[in-house]
Amino acid sequence: MKERMHGEGPLLYIAQPDLPLPKRPMQSVYTTLPSNLSSERRREELKSFHESSIEEKIDYLLDVPRDYFQLRCQVITATKSYRGNIEAKRDDRIEMKLSGNRRQTIPVEDIQEIRLLSL
């Protein structure tokens, strides 16, 4: 019995035309992280939200696209705790939108901690 070779095309018709094989586009460009970054620098880039400073957390929450979702957070000060969305940062104050469409302005230096609650 004759073994089939993988190089043969399918024999579907009695007379098949000799057509050139189509070129398959392959991925020709790819990117990777630069390998010359130190391990400490990579760790800083991959730092989690909980390990970030208060300023970094505020910047992160302000950079989230509002069209997709809003990150609810809890801002804890020495006297009170606020739950809502951080809307803006002006000078050394943040503006939060609390439940019931109330707005609260909080000085950044009074903030002790920021926790993520939900999307």
Contacts in CASP RR format, 6 or more apart in sequence:
PFRMAT RR
TARGET T0000
AUTHOR 0000-0000-0000
METHOD contacts of the structure
MODEL  1
MKERMHGEGPLLYIAQPDLPLPKRPMQSVYTTLPSNLSSERRREELKSFH
ESSIEEKIDYLLDVPRDYFQLRCQVITATKSYRGNIEAKRDDRIEMKLSG
NRRQTIPVEDIQEIRLLSL
33 42 0 8 1.000
37 45 0 8 1.000
49 57 0 8 1.000
49 60 0 8 1.000
49 116 0 8 1.000
52 60 0 8 1.000
54 108 0 8 1.000
54 111 0 8 1.000
54 113 0 8 1.000
54 114 0 8 1.000
55 108 0 8 1.000
57 114 0 8 1.000
58 86 0 8 1.000
58 89 0 8 1.000
58 94 0 8 1.000
58 108 0 8 1.000
58 114 0 8 1.000
61 71 0 8 1.000
61 73 0 8 1.000
61 85 0 8 1.000
61 86 0 8 1.000
61 114 0 8 1.000
62 86 0 8 1.000
62 88 0 8 1.000
62 89 0 8 1.000
64 70 0 8 1.000
64 71 0 8 1.000
69 119 0 8 1.000
70 85 0 8 1.000
70 119 0 8 1.000
71 85 0 8 1.000
71 116 0 8 1.000
71 118 0 8 1.000
71 119 0 8 1.000
72 83 0 8 1.000
72 84 0 8 1.000
72 85 0 8 1.000
72 116 0 8 1.000
72 117 0 8 1.000
72 118 0 8 1.000
72 119 0 8 1.000
73 83 0 8 1.000
73 84 0 8 1.000
73 85 0 8 1.000
73 86 0 8 1.000
73 114 0 8 1.000
73 115 0 8 1.000
73 116 0 8 1.000
73 117 0 8 1.000
74 81 0 8 1.000
74 82 0 8 1.000
74 83 0 8 1.000
74 84 0 8 1.000
74 114 0 8 1.000
74 115 0 8 1.000
74 117 0 8 1.000
75 81 0 8 1.000
75 82 0 8 1.000
75 83 0 8 1.000
75 84 0 8 1.000
75 86 0 8 1.000
75 94 0 8 1.000
75 96 0 8 1.000
75 106 0 8 1.000
75 111 0 8 1.000
75 113 0 8 1.000
75 114 0 8 1.000
76 82 0 8 1.000
76 111 0 8 1.000
76 112 0 8 1.000
76 113 0 8 1.000
76 114 0 8 1.000
76 115 0 8 1.000
77 106 0 8 1.000
77 110 0 8 1.000
77 111 0 8 1.000
77 112 0 8 1.000
78 110 0 8 1.000
78 112 0 8 1.000
82 96 0 8 1.000
82 98 0 8 1.000
82 104 0 8 1.000
82 106 0 8 1.000
83 98 0 8 1.000
83 99 0 8 1.000
83 117 0 8 1.000
84 96 0 8 1.000
84 97 0 8 1.000
84 98 0 8 1.000
84 99 0 8 1.000
84 117 0 8 1.000
85 96 0 8 1.000
85 97 0 8 1.000
86 94 0 8 1.000
86 95 0 8 1.000
86 96 0 8 1.000
87 95 0 8 1.000
87 96 0 8 1.000
87 97 0 8 1.000
87 103 0 8 1.000
88 94 0 8 1.000
88 95 0 8 1.000
89 95 0 8 1.000
89 108 0 8 1.000
92 107 0 8 1.000
92 108 0 8 1.000
92 109 0 8 1.000
93 105 0 8 1.000
93 106 0 8 1.000
93 107 0 8 1.000
93 108 0 8 1.000
94 105 0 8 1.000
94 106 0 8 1.000
94 108 0 8 1.000
94 111 0 8 1.000
95 103 0 8 1.000
95 104 0 8 1.000
95 105 0 8 1.000
96 103 0 8 1.000
96 104 0 8 1.000
96 105 0 8 1.000
96 106 0 8 1.000
97 103 0 8 1.000
98 104 0 8 1.000
END
